[in-house]
Amino acid sequence: MEFEANRILQRDETGKIVAEITFPETSPGVFVIDHTFVDGSLRGQGVASKLVQAAVDEIKKRGGRVEATCSYAKKWLEEH
């Protein structure tokens, strides 16, 4: 996985993005997970869950609060 300022992504061997999560800081200390994408070739392998966990870990490491507008992330947060 590659970590950027407010995005975590995974590329395949050709460099194509096959998984991605974004979490912009919408107000000081508040990060909103607003987008989760997993290519069909990776579905069913727990990749989306790993992305959300990585985003939550990164946000907490920064001392931020996690919110979500992405439906998958909302459900994940409720369950975890």
Rosetta silent file (secondary structure, phi, psi, omega in degrees, C-alpha in Angstrom):
SEQUENCE: MEFEANRILQRDETGKIVAEITFPETSPGVFVIDHTFVDGSLRGQGVASKLVQAAVDEIKKRGGRVEATCSYAKKWLEEH
SCORE:     score description
SCORE:     0.000 S_00000001
   1 L     0.000  144.219  176.619    0.000    0.000    0.000 S_00000001
   2 E  -107.037  133.997  179.486    1.089    3.533   -0.742 S_00000001
   3 E  -106.545  128.980  173.785    0.343    6.268    1.758 S_00000001
   4 E  -119.667 -176.472 -175.335   -0.238    9.853    0.650 S_00000001
   5 L   -51.909  -54.510 -178.246   -1.439   12.858    2.660 S_00000001
   6 L  -134.574   36.965 -178.173   -5.131   11.897    2.726 S_00000001
   7 E  -155.482  142.531  173.776   -5.206    8.811    0.535 S_00000001
   8 E  -125.456  134.839 -178.541   -4.047    5.211    0.671 S_00000001
   9 E  -142.376  164.148  176.395   -3.822    3.195   -2.519 S_00000001
  10 E  -132.776  136.177  178.834   -2.633   -0.061   -3.961 S_00000001
  11 E  -112.542  154.379  173.591   -1.351   -0.592   -7.488 S_00000001
  12 L   -86.921 -174.369 -176.100   -1.067   -3.751   -9.535 S_00000001
  13 L   -65.297  -18.408  177.999    2.117   -4.836  -11.279 S_00000001
  14 L   -92.223   -5.167 -179.108    1.396   -2.497  -14.213 S_00000001
  15 L    97.197   -3.821  179.354    0.970    0.549  -11.973 S_00000001
  16 L   -71.665  136.775  176.863   -2.821    0.693  -12.297 S_00000001
  17 E   -71.984  123.472 -178.907   -4.639    1.705   -9.107 S_00000001
  18 E  -114.606   -8.902  176.612   -6.657   -1.324   -7.975 S_00000001
  19 E  -157.195  142.026 -175.487   -7.664   -0.143   -4.499 S_00000001
  20 E  -158.573  145.757  172.064   -8.016    3.286   -2.947 S_00000001
  21 E  -139.717  139.293  178.470   -9.431    5.112    0.056 S_00000001
  22 E  -123.110  144.851 -176.764   -9.573    8.866    0.589 S_00000001
  23 L  -147.957   75.567 -179.862  -10.040   10.744    3.850 S_00000001
  24 L   -65.456  151.912  175.030   -9.799   14.538    3.526 S_00000001
  25 E   -86.275  107.166 -173.657   -9.497   16.710    6.621 S_00000001
  26 E   -85.684  -24.246  171.680  -12.784   18.623    6.476 S_00000001
  27 E  -152.701  164.531 -174.676  -12.139   20.713    9.573 S_00000001
  28 L   -52.012  118.261  177.446   -9.197   20.831   11.974 S_00000001
  29 L    80.813    1.960  179.926   -8.644   17.316   13.307 S_00000001
  30 E  -115.281  118.502 -179.936  -11.673   15.801   11.562 S_00000001
  31 E  -113.115  130.243 -177.370  -11.029   13.377    8.709 S_00000001
  32 E  -111.429  116.672  174.049  -13.917   12.059    6.630 S_00000001
  33 E   -73.283  110.471 -172.858  -13.554    8.762    4.789 S_00000001
  34 L  -114.821   -4.587 -176.355  -15.450    9.704    1.650 S_00000001
  35 E  -158.854  129.687  172.960  -14.407    7.145   -0.954 S_00000001
  36 E  -132.723  129.528  179.851  -13.401    3.485   -1.014 S_00000001
  37 E  -132.832  134.763  172.737  -12.664    1.670   -4.258 S_00000001
  38 E  -136.033  124.452  178.142  -11.602   -1.926   -4.862 S_00000001
  39 L   -60.382  147.651 -179.998  -11.159   -3.311   -8.361 S_00000001
  40 H   -54.575  -29.683 -179.183  -13.274   -6.346   -9.196 S_00000001
  41 H   -67.853  -16.199 -178.491  -10.144   -8.476   -9.442 S_00000001
  42 H  -110.699   -3.169 -176.558   -9.577   -8.015   -5.680 S_00000001
  43 L   -62.687  147.024  179.225  -13.136   -8.266   -4.395 S_00000001
  44 L    82.823    6.775 -178.065  -13.843  -10.841   -1.732 S_00000001
  45 L  -110.423    6.916  178.775  -10.288  -10.714   -0.373 S_00000001
  46 L    79.216   14.271 -176.451  -10.867   -8.262    2.485 S_00000001
  47 H   -66.123  -42.677 -179.796   -9.043   -5.435    0.720 S_00000001
  48 H   -61.491  -42.442  178.377  -11.691   -2.792    1.495 S_00000001
  49 H   -61.405  -42.633  178.449  -11.613   -3.695    5.177 S_00000001
  50 H   -63.629  -37.901  177.894   -7.818   -3.425    5.212 S_00000001
  51 H   -63.757  -46.169 -179.472   -8.034   -0.009    3.541 S_00000001
  52 H   -63.816  -43.750  178.963  -10.499    1.315    6.112 S_00000001
  53 H   -60.131  -42.924  179.534   -8.401   -0.073    8.979 S_00000001
  54 H   -63.929  -40.366  178.749   -5.277    1.550    7.529 S_00000001
  55 H   -65.266  -45.263  178.849   -7.084    4.894    7.143 S_00000001
  56 H   -60.289  -45.009  179.305   -8.434    4.740   10.707 S_00000001
  57 H   -60.361  -43.458 -179.620   -4.962    3.886   12.026 S_00000001
  58 H   -65.060  -43.804 -179.971   -3.421    6.784   10.088 S_00000001
  59 H   -62.990  -44.764  179.967   -6.069    9.262   11.248 S_00000001
  60 H   -65.808  -37.016  177.404   -5.651    8.193   14.890 S_00000001
  61 H   -59.745  -33.386  178.334   -1.861    8.396   14.543 S_00000001
  62 L   -82.773   -1.664 -179.106   -2.377   12.045   13.564 S_00000001
  63 L    78.365   20.374 -176.694   -4.589   12.573   16.603 S_00000001
  64 L   -93.654  170.863  175.693   -7.658   13.056   14.414 S_00000001
  65 E  -104.855  139.430 -176.947  -11.286   12.068   14.654 S_00000001
  66 E   -97.442  130.037  169.428  -12.740    9.642   12.096 S_00000001
  67 E  -131.450  168.207 -179.315  -16.025   10.266   10.293 S_00000001
  68 E  -147.124  138.665  168.901  -17.385    8.665    7.135 S_00000001
  69 L  -112.412  -17.944  176.057  -19.684    9.520    4.266 S_00000001
  70 L   -69.387  128.867 -176.254  -18.691    6.428    2.256 S_00000001
  71 H   -61.069  -40.107  179.239  -21.367    3.762    2.823 S_00000001
  72 H   -63.562  -46.874 -178.553  -18.839    0.934    3.139 S_00000001
  73 H   -64.383  -38.706  177.717  -16.730    2.846    5.670 S_00000001
  74 H   -58.637  -48.482 -179.363  -19.825    3.820    7.690 S_00000001
  75 H   -62.749  -43.442 -179.496  -20.858    0.172    7.966 S_00000001
  76 H   -60.390  -45.494 -178.542  -17.305   -0.913    8.791 S_00000001
  77 H   -63.746  -38.190  178.279  -17.006    1.672   11.560 S_00000001
  78 H   -64.183  -36.119 -176.635  -20.321    0.574   13.086 S_00000001
  79 H   -83.223  -18.958 -177.161  -19.154   -3.052   13.121 S_00000001
  80 L  -114.966    0.000    0.000  -15.684   -2.381   14.498 S_00000001
